[in-house]
């Protein structure tokens, strides 16, 4: 029989939790055999001065520096400027943001342990690097409204080496009390909606051969919704549940339920509110600002504001809505040229669009007549209003909304797929024409803005006498600000690793880490090996 083992950093809390959870517990060193907060050396230059100044990271936020640019997947966990842990390359480490509250107070780690179930162990750690709980097995974790939701990967013949699928075991733990909440038989996934727990369960057909795939797993799945004390409030056969959002959102109280029928028949997609019992059929997608669209029986689409008490009907459309922002709806044409249309909800005017791109709290719209506009999706305010070449005569246009009113645009020839122009537009119109750099760099990308609010770009070129590439950081005019980086890129605005403003990820020389727009390190470490001395070398 499999045991679920937990350990907690404090003896008193440990005893209380283990009485509640019914699992063995002792105050021991971390299960990995290494201190949770080892001593780290700070890289220094030839004069002995630190290579980085981490004072700008002193904000108390958890972050992870991933080692994608060096060998393997080792990563470093920091809280503010304090280094908490650097992983082995055989470990998995990730931050846990509460998808309801938005708080990120924990990080989760899985590692090899020959004494644990299937040779793997998992642990929850806090902002100080302290071990809060550990569990046997390869666990995937999420934080939802103060509840730790665990899903153990499906082991085959006592090993995880045969791959993963969606079916394993599920645990839900209330971190405020340490209580393990009731979980129905067969549950492998849980979505927290308000004070309801939505479980997706699965049972392998008894007549299915041991080595055969289940070709219709949805038919053998079911959903059970219950309160924290285990009281069932809803159930549906041949159904799976999906979360609408993986970040704080007004729709966290809703869940998508997909009901499967016999082979060849369409799946019923509904939106369900476990607290009120409301059901909206024909669900297609969320459209921003608490809205969602639904297909009606006559093949049209309704857009509703689910953040209102009466679930206000915003409008009915012939084509499917893709985005909503105050005063406007963008729909996607499902026939013809498969473009977009902008619907003015005040005037009723419909304007054809070539492309639409949402980024953070802005939406960029490229009109077919060449207009380019960026709106704030929360207020509806117009940020950028300029004109580009009309779409006619272009093979295609690649548009990428970069936030803050900036839009990256690549125009392409009508007779081939070669890029004819690379330009960046912003609130003042054309900001940069980087077309002349296309022959110098095999890749050009938007990087970040400076403290003055001006954009910086990254140009990738083949490195001389090397199999790799080198990166130059360029200003808005294409001039080199600094050069010779091994790589550089920025995180998304909504990333859990969100850095201080005007900071990006870079590799320079024998170090990689976080750098500001003046080329100064906020944090860096060697590319050759992890700080754990007995780990493998990086190259």
N, C-alpha and C positions, 0 to 999 in steps of 0.2 A: 504494500500500500504506500502511496506517495505521501510524504509529510510536508507540510508547509511550515517552515521554520522562520521565525522573526526574532531579531535582536534590536534593542533600543539602547541609546547611548547612556541613559540614566537608569540606575538600579531601581529606583522607586517607580518611575514610569514604566520600566521594563516589566516589573512584576504585575502592575495593573493591566497593562496591555495584554500580557500573555494569559492572564486569568480570563480576560474578555475574549481573546481570539482563540483560546484553547490550544496554544502551541507552546513548545518548549522554548526557553529563552535564558540567556545568561549574559552577564556583563563581560565581554571579551574584546580583544583587539579586532579591528575590521577583518572580515572573512577573507579578504584578499591576501592577508599576511603582510600588508604594507600599511604605513600610517596614512590616515585619510588626508592629512595636511602635511606632507613632507617638506623639508627645508629645500628651497630652490635658490640656485645661484643666479645672480643678475649678470648678463653678458656685459663685458666692458670693452672699451677701445684700447688702443696701444698705450694710452696715457693712464689707463686704469679707471677712466670715468665711465659711468653707466651709459649703455647704448640707448636707453630709453628713459623717458620721463612719464611715469604712469599717473601723475597727479590728476590729469583730466579724466581718468577712469574712476575717480573716487566718488561714485554716485550710488554705491550699494546695490547695483544691479548684477545679476548673474549673467555671465556670457561664456561662450565656448569658442576657443580658437581651434578650428578644424585643420588637420594636417594634410589637406588635399595636395599641397604643393610639394610635400616631401613623401618619402616612401611610406606606404601603408596608410592606416586611418587613425593614427594616434591623435589625440586632441587634449587641450588644456582647458580646465574649468577655472574661471576667475569670478570673484565677487568684488566688484569695484576694481581696485588695483591689487587686491590680494589673490595670489595664486592658491587655489584649493587642491588641485589634483591634476596630474598628467597621466593619461591612460596608457595601457599597453595596446599594441595594435590588434590584439585578439579581443579587445573589449568593445562594447557598445556604450556610448555615453550620450545623453540628451537632456535638454532642459524640459521642465514640466510647467507650462503655463496653464493656469486655471482658465478654461475656456469660457467660464461665466464671469468671474471677477476680473480677469485680466492680469492677476498677480502671478509672478514667477518667483516662488520662494523655495523651490526644490529642484534637484537634478537627480537623474536616474542612471544607474550603471549596471551592466551585466558582464560577467567575467567567467573564466574557466575555473572550476573547482572540482577536482576528482572525487571529493567526498560528497558532493551534492547530487541531486537527482539529475540524471543524464549528463553529469559533468559540468553543469552550469549553475551559477547563482546570480541573483539580482538584488540590488539594494537601492534604497531611497536615502538621499543625503540632503542636508540643509545648507543654508547660506554660509555657515561657518565651516563646512566640510565635514560635519559630524554625521555619522551613520545613524539614521533614524530607525529603519527596519531593513531586514534582509529576508529574501525568499528563495527557496530552492527552485531550480528550473530557469529556463529562458523566458523571462517575462517582458511583455510590452506594457507600457504604463501610460496613463493619461490622468490629468487632474481636472475634475469637473465639479464645480460648486462645492469645494472643500472635501470631495470624495476622491480617494485614490482608486482608480479602476485598473485592474491588472488582467491581462490576457496571456496565458501561457501558450507558447508555441506548441504545435502538435508534434509530439515525439513519435518516431516510428522505430519499433524494435529497440527501444531504450536509447535512441540517439536522435539528435536533431540534424544529422548530416544528410538525411534523405530529402531535405527541403522543408519548406513551411507551407501551410495553407491556413485557411481562416478558422479552422476548428481546433480548439484546445479547451482549456478550462478558464473560468472567469472568477475573479474575486473583486469585491467592493469593500473598501475600508474607510470609515469615517475618521479622518485624522484628528478631529477635535476630541474624540472620545477613545479612539483606538478600537472601536467596535467593528467587527466584520459583519456586514449586513447579509441577510438571507439571499441566496441565489438559487433560482430554479434549476432543476435537473436539465442537463444538456446545454446550459447557457455558455456561450463562448464570447459574447460581446455585450457591452452595456453602454447605453447613452443616458446621461442624466438630464432630465427635463424638469426644471423646477424641483419639486419634492417627489417626483416620480422617477423610477428606474425602469428603463426600457431595455429588455433583454432580447437578443436574438439567440435562438436555440437550434440545435441540429442533432439528428439521430441518423446514423448510417443504416440504410435498409438491411434487415436481417438476412435477406436472401441474396445480397450482393457478395460476390466472391471477394476474398480477402485482398487479392492483388488487383482488383478492378476499380476503375474510377467511377465515382457517382456522377453520371452525366446530367442529372437534374437535381442538384443539391437544394435549389430554392424550393422545390416541391416537398423536400424532407426537412424544411426549416419551419420554425414558427416563432411568433412574438408573444412575449408575456410582459405586461406592464404591472408593476406593483409599487406599493409604498415602501418606505424604509423598513417597516416592521414585517414585511413579507406578504401583506394583504394584496391579493391580485385584483386589479381594477379593469383589466382589459386583456383579451387574448385573441389571436388570429392565426389560423393554420396557413401553411404554404406561403409564409410571409417573412420578409426580412426588414430590418429597420436601419435607416441611414441618418446620420447627423446632417443638419443643414449648414452648420458652420463649425470651424475648428478654431475660432477666435471669438472674443466677446462680441455679442451681437444681440439685437432685439428679438431675433428668431430662435434663441436658445430654448424657448419653451415649446417649440414645435419639433416634430420629427417626421421624416418621410417614411411611409410604409409601402413597400412594393409587394403585391400579392401575385404569385405565379399561378398560371393555369396549365392545362395540358400543353404538350409540345405544339408549337405553331401558333398558339393563341397569345395575344398581346398581354403584357403584364399591367395590372392596375397600379397606378402610382397616385397615392393620396397624401395629403398633408394632414397630420393629426395633432391635436393639442391634448396631451394627457390630463391636464388639469381641468379643462372645461368639457372635454369630449367632442369638441368641434371637429368636423371632417370636411375637407375640400378635395373633391375628386379631380382627376385630370391634371395633377401637378406637373409642371415642366421645369421651372427653375426659379431661384431667387433673383431679384433684379436690383437689390441695393435699397438702403434706407428703410428696411422693414417691409419691403414689398415682395410679392411673388406672383407668378403668372400661371394660369390654368387653362387647359384646352376645354372648350365646351363641346356639347354633343353635335353641334352643327359645324365643327371644324374651325371655329374662331377662337380668340384668346381673350381672357379677362385678366386684368391686372388689379390686384387688391393690396390695400395698405393694412397689413396684419398688425401694425402697431397701434391701430385705433380700436376703440371699443366695439364699434359696429363692423369692423373689417371692411372699411370703405372701398367700394368699387371705383377705381380711378378711371377706368375706361375699358372699352371692348375694341379689339383690333383684328384685322384680317390676317396679319402676320405676327409672329411670336415676339413679344417684348424681350429685350436682352438687358436693358439698363433703364433705370429711372433716376431722375434728379429733379428738384423742385421746378415745376412748370413744364417739364419735357419728358418724353418717353422715346427711347430708341428701339425700333423693331428690326428684326432680321428677316429679310425676304427669303422664303423657302423655295422659291421658284425663280425662273428667269436668270438674271445675272447674279443672284445670291448676294446682293448688296444690303445696305441698311437704309432706313428712313427715320427722319427726326420728326416727331409729332409735337407741335406746340399745343399744349393743353388749354391755353387761353384763347388763341385765335382759331385753332383747328387746322392751321396750315401744316402740310406734310412736305418735307424737303428731302430729296434723295441724297444719301451719303455714300461715299466710297468705302470708308473705314471708320471704325470706332475702337477706342482703346482706353480702358479704365486703369488708373494707377493711384493707389492710396485714396485720397479724397478728391481726385480730379478725373475728368473724362475728356479725352481729346476726340474731336470730330473733324473728319476730312470730307468736305462737301464735294460733290461731283463737279461743281463749277469752279473748284480751285480754292474756295475759302477754307481756312483752317482755324478752328476755335477750340479753346479749352475752358471748361466750366468747373466750378467748385461743386462737387456732388452733394455737399451738405447744405449749401445756401443757394445754389443756382447762379451765383455771381459769375460773370464773364471775366476770365483772367487773360486769355490770349485771343486776339482777333486780328488775323492777317490773311494774306492771299498767297497761294502757291500756284504752280502750274495746274491747269485743269487735268483731270484724269484722262480725258480723250487724247489719244496719241501715245499713251504710256502702256507698256505691256503689263506692268503691275507697279504698285507702290507699297513699300514696306514702311508702316508707321508704328512707332513705339513711343507711348506716352511715358515721359521720365519724371513727371511730377513737377510741382512748383511752376507750372505753365510752360515747361519745355517739352518739345516734341522732336524726336529723331525721325528723319524722313529720308528714304532711299528711293530715288526714281529710276526706273528701268526702261530700257529700249523696247520698242514695240516689236522688233524683229528678232530679238534674242533675249537671253536672261542676264545680260551684262548690266551692271549698275552704271548709270550715266551721271548721276549726281548724288552726293551725300550732303545733306544740309540739316541744320538744327534751327528751329524757330522757337521764339519765346514771347513774352508779353510785349517786347518792343519790335516784333517782327522777325526778320531774318537775323539770326545771331551769328551763325557760322556757316561758311561754305567750305567743306572739307574735301571737295571733289578732287582738288589737285594733289591730295595725299593718298589717293587710292593706289597709285603706282608704287608708293614708298612703303606702305603697310598692307599686309595681306588681310588684316582685320582692323576695323576702327569701331570703337564703342564709347558710349557715354559713360563717364566715370562718376563724377560727383560735382558739387558746387563749392566754390571758395567761400570764406567768411564774408566776402563782398557780394555774394550771390551770383557770381559768374561761373559758367560751366567749365569743367575740365574733361578732357577726353583721353582715352588710352589707345595708343597705336601699337600693334603687334607686328614685328618684323623678324625675319629669320636671322638668328645670331651668327656672326662670322665664325668659321672654324668650329661649329657646334651643331649638334643635332636638335638643339632646342630653339627657343625664340627669346627675344628681348622686347621689353615694353618701354615706350616713351610716354610720359604724361604731357599732354598738349593743352595750351590755353585755347580760348575761343577763336583765335586767329590762326591756329595750327602751329604756333611756335612751341618749341620744346621748353617745358618748365623744368623738368629733370628727367634723366634718361638712365637706361641700363638696369631697369627692374626685370627680374625674372618673370613676374606676373603681377597683375593688379586687378582688382574688381571691388565692387561695393555690394553691400547687403540690400535687400529690399527694405522699404520703409517700415513694413509691418513684421520684419524678421524678429525672432526672439533674441537674436544677437545684435539688435539695433545698437549701433555705436554712437558716440557723441557726434555732433554735427561736423561735417567736413573731414571725416575720417574714413579710410578704406583699408582693404586687405592688400598686403603687398609682400613680395619676396625680393630681397636685394642682397646680393653676395651670398654669404652663408647663413642668412637669417630670414625669417618670415614672421609676420605679425600684423599689427595695426599701425598705420602711418597717417599723418595729417597732410594737408595740402602744401605744407612747407617742406615735406620730405623728412619730417622728424618722427621717430618711433614713439608711440604711446606704450607699446609692449611688443617685444620680439623674443625669439628663441632660435637656437641653432637648428639647421635643417638636417644635421647628420645623425642625431640620435635623440631619443627622449631623455628627460631628466632622470627617469628611472634607470639607474646604472645597469641593471641586469636585463634591460630590454634589448631588442635587436637593433643593430645599427641601421640608420636611415638609408644608406646607400651601400 
